[in-house]
């Protein structure tokens, strides 16, 4: 099928302007979209009414979120503000080509905070699809915009939106400065969780989104930490003789799978989140690494060279029979299960290039999603629709979000240096 | 290889800066800087101090012991014959000087997954460790770890850079 490739820069400009209002623009992530879904839903987001400045922030966040998803075609709403109370002129919106319309306003809530209200309409059926109100403090207006975009996305696509989620990634500012960053899914509101002179790799979100596990080389060797984001408190989960790496959370958040070389070779162990109760899971002389729990908690998927080349295998959490999952090609690594457990993202070497691939676990069919050369570290968005990867462009590390059908690609770059090791966080509850 | 002979002052800096990147680090207890503090004077003690005391045999460029790197072929973890004398010399030094400890850091080139490369680098470090142990070093003197592709000696992206980065380094206490 012919796939139409678009370059949308409007969203980028909007982000840039807001970045100036919101926070220092230093090192901010910028997002560029290439490609779009085949059947984009035409939607109009009218200028919200109420307090003009606040309304502008919220309206532009909603528009930028929906546009960036690649699933919507933004219809020009004109310049007349429209609140959730204004009766929509359905025929007029129909003639503009909109299938859906959202309007709203920002006002003061009874406790002095901001209240963002909106309503979503089905233009063709001339009916209300939904609406909500979100109360927030003024600095958090963008968050209200993301919440509204999440509702619109879910009403129109049937899938939960991921605009209120966060991403973690590592910035290599120089050979002796590494930073672990947390940002909103649109690259804004960036915060630094850790600064180190030595590399940081393999960040992994706890299922509740409050902690990150990662590997830090600050002690001149790889050690696994769990870092509570709000307090900055860090716990050493694994610092045994030899290397400690590749942390992955169990779905209940109580355990981590880690890779330890303490008993020789690289073997997978499970450990409680406080570092206690270390138990060995794999037992052979081959490399076993990159563990990832299935969402039902029944299996651990991992990379092993036990068959002579790196391939993906799985084993029950209690041990037992090991099953090989990947067969095509001589290098398949970094398995990451989709949130519904039905597919697996991984990196496959094809013609000397490392490319993001997805396997449907029922049929074992593999689809290569990119034509890039140095993809690594895939992680699914919590709604399972996108996969975030690190890749390279012009010799620099960038992040890319790719839809699971490979059609939509968003590129996230940072002015301050190399970006790598992305991890998409869970739903923000 | 010369770069591994870290001058004492630089080693101090490295050790001092690398140990606690974050003051809220509760993992390793209180930051080193605050431990000896009273009356406005803070004593900073780091592991780097010892490097001043390294015997000349380990640092003299004319001594084989000043060489610390073992290079590996692509996709290989075998210590090549040309490095046998070097590893043997270090094993003898460790045997004769039981108070010395060594950290062996394995490295890989940049191609492929970071975590898989970490495991490959571990295999290289383990190969050196096993050879040292066979030749008389005690297990409690030597630790093998991996830096994977994270600390390239040559930041280039071609075969000559990759060859420099497929490497194991032998560092003595005070040098890491």
Boltz contact constraints between the chains, C-beta under 6 A:
constraints:
  - contact:
      token1: [A, 194]
      token2: [B, 22]
      max_distance: 6.0
  - contact:
      token1: [A, 195]
      token2: [B, 21]
      max_distance: 6.0
  - contact:
      token1: [A, 196]
      token2: [B, 21]
      max_distance: 6.0
  - contact:
      token1: [A, 197]
      token2: [B, 17]
      max_distance: 6.0
  - contact:
      token1: [A, 197]
      token2: [B, 18]
      max_distance: 6.0
  - contact:
      token1: [A, 198]
      token2: [B, 18]
      max_distance: 6.0
  - contact:
      token1: [A, 199]
      token2: [B, 150]
      max_distance: 6.0
  - contact:
      token1: [A, 201]
      token2: [B, 114]
      max_distance: 6.0
  - contact:
      token1: [A, 218]
      token2: [B, 18]
      max_distance: 6.0
  - contact:
      token1: [A, 218]
      token2: [B, 21]
      max_distance: 6.0
  - contact:
      token1: [A, 220]
      token2: [B, 176]
      max_distance: 6.0
  - contact:
      token1: [A, 221]
      token2: [B, 145]
      max_distance: 6.0
  - contact:
      token1: [A, 232]
      token2: [B, 24]
      max_distance: 6.0
  - contact:
      token1: [A, 233]
      token2: [B, 26]
      max_distance: 6.0
  - contact:
      token1: [A, 234]
      token2: [B, 25]
      max_distance: 6.0
  - contact:
      token1: [A, 234]
      token2: [B, 27]
      max_distance: 6.0
  - contact:
      token1: [A, 236]
      token2: [B, 27]
      max_distance: 6.0
  - contact:
      token1: [A, 241]
      token2: [B, 143]
      max_distance: 6.0
  - contact:
      token1: [A, 242]
      token2: [B, 145]
      max_distance: 6.0
  - contact:
      token1: [A, 243]
      token2: [B, 122]
      max_distance: 6.0
  - contact:
      token1: [A, 243]
      token2: [B, 145]
      max_distance: 6.0
  - contact:
      token1: [A, 243]
      token2: [B, 146]
      max_distance: 6.0
  - contact:
      token1: [A, 245]
      token2: [B, 118]
      max_distance: 6.0
  - contact:
      token1: [A, 246]
      token2: [B, 115]
      max_distance: 6.0
  - contact:
      token1: [A, 261]
      token2: [B, 122]
      max_distance: 6.0
  - contact:
      token1: [A, 266]
      token2: [B, 119]
      max_distance: 6.0
  - contact:
      token1: [A, 266]
      token2: [B, 122]
      max_distance: 6.0
  - contact:
      token1: [A, 287]
      token2: [B, 119]
      max_distance: 6.0
  - contact:
      token1: [A, 289]
      token2: [B, 115]
      max_distance: 6.0
  - contact:
      token1: [A, 289]
      token2: [B, 119]
      max_distance: 6.0
  - contact:
      token1: [A, 290]
      token2: [B, 115]
      max_distance: 6.0
  - contact:
      token1: [A, 303]
      token2: [B, 116]
      max_distance: 6.0
  - contact:
      token1: [A, 310]
      token2: [B, 116]
      max_distance: 6.0
  - contact:
      token1: [A, 333]
      token2: [B, 113]
      max_distance: 6.0
  - contact:
      token1: [A, 333]
      token2: [B, 116]
      max_distance: 6.0
  - contact:
      token1: [A, 334]
      token2: [B, 113]
      max_distance: 6.0
  - contact:
      token1: [A, 376]
      token2: [B, 113]
      max_distance: 6.0
